[in-house]
Amino acid sequence: MKHARMKDLELSLTTLPREDYQRIYEASLKNDVTCKACGKPVKLYIGINQQPHFYHVMKEDGKTCNELDSHPSTQSNLTPQHSIMESNYMEHSGFRLPKSRAIAATEKPLVSEWRPPAALKGRTPFIIKSQPASSLLGIPLDNEQKKAVTTIDGPLLILAGAGSGKTRVLTTRALYMMEEKSIDPKSMMLVTFTAKAAREMHERIKTNATKSA
């Protein structure tokens, strides 16, 4: 059913703007929207299964108004489907939600999912490799750091995580190139991410250069 009445206003879903659907829907929940033929309240259906339409809530006697009887094409709007829908579902904020139903009292026995720990097989245990202590220019370094400091011929890529001594290697490498290889410091450029780290590198180079002198 595409036509209805709300007070003195004629409603037609063929011309009703979509932005008014929510307002009309809420009015139909308050029984403010009525059938043009029989004057009984009708609801506005807004869903995804059918096109928007007005429908009567079927009573227990199953009686309908003359307009629906004279238009067989609208019978599907009224049908026991709506009766079942009205009994099993409730309207909430524009949505049809299933009504709460009792849950069976039968309870399934609780099954413990806990299992005792088992050792994994076929995996090599992780062993921390101890780096022997070393030093260069009075600065303590491990073997990997010392190798990075003394490798100055050609490009060098070092991948290191946080706290692995990147700043120490960078500053020691600069000192090594200046003092051991006599490379002009004006030809060097040390780049870092923050001004704080840059000041720290400057202070370390200055302090260690003084110590080595």
C-alpha positions, -999 to +999 in steps of 0.1 A: +000+000+000+016+032-012-009+057+002-019+067+037-029+097+058-012+115+087-038+138+103-047+162+074-017+153+053-020+129+023+010+106+021+021+089-011+053+069-012+057+076-049+063+113-042+074+114-006+110+126-002+133+100+012+144+123+040+108+122+054+107+084+057+121+083+092+097+110+104+067+091+089+080+058+102+082+072+138+047+087+134+034+053+123+048+037+155+026+062+175-005+052+153-006+087+138-006+073+103-039+058+092-053+040+062-072+062+037-099+036+032-107+023+067-091+049+090-072+023+110-036+028+119-010+015+095+027+010+098+054+021+074+078-007+064+114+003+058+137-026+051+158-044+026+135-073+017+107-053+002+101-017-011+088+008+015+051+005+019+023+010+044+006-021+059-021-030+084-011-050+114-032-081+110-055-087+139-065-121+153-097-121+133-077-117+101-101-089+088-087-063+064-100-031+051-118-027+017-089-010+000-067-041+005-095-064-006-099-044-038-062-044-046-049-080-047-014-067-055-012-053-020-022-085-002+015-094+002+019-062+023-006-076+048-002-113+048+006-135+077+042-126+071+036-093+088+016-110+115+045-133+123+069-103+120+048-083+145+047-112+170+084-123+167+100-089+161+100-055+177+107-020+163+137-001+176+152+031+161+140+022+127+152-014+128+133-047+133+150-067+161+141-102+173+123-103+206+141-120+234+135-157+238+140-181+266+173-201+265+171-238+271+180-248+306+202-276+295+238-268+301+267-285+284+294-300+306+324-278+309+354-292+291+388-280+302+409-266+273+440-265+293+468-288+282+502-293+300+532-277+283+552-298+259+587-292+246+590-283+209+611-307+189+633-300+159+642-264+168+677-251+176+678-234+209+687-197+209+721-190+222+734-156+230+768-150+215+791-132+239+811-105+222+847-102+236+855-068+249+878-046+228+887-010+226+899+015+200+912+050+208+904+042+245+867+036+236+853+002+245+839-017+215+829-052+207+842-070+176+813-060+154+815-024+164+852-023+159+848-038+124+823-011+116+847+017+129+877+005+110+860-002+076+864+031+058+872+021+022+841+022+001+804+024+011+793+007+043+757-002+054+751-011+090+717-022+103+714-019+140+686-017+165+679+006+195+706+006+222+731-013+200+757+015+201+751+033+169+761+067+182+793+053+198+803+036+165+796+068+145+816+091+167+844+066+171+846+061+133+849+098+128+877+100+154+894+070+138+893+086+104+907+119+117+934+106+140+944+073+125+939+080+088+945+117+089+913+125+070+903+162+070+873+166+093+859+193+069+853+165+043+830+146+068+793+150+075+775+132+103+737+132+100+713+122+127+675+126+134+674+152+162+693+182+173+697+166+207+715+136+192+736+159+171+748+178+202+755+145+219+777+133+190+795+167+190+802+164+227+814+128+224+838+136+196+851+166+214+856+147+247+872+116+232+894+137+209+907+155+241+913+122+258+932+107+229+953+139+226 
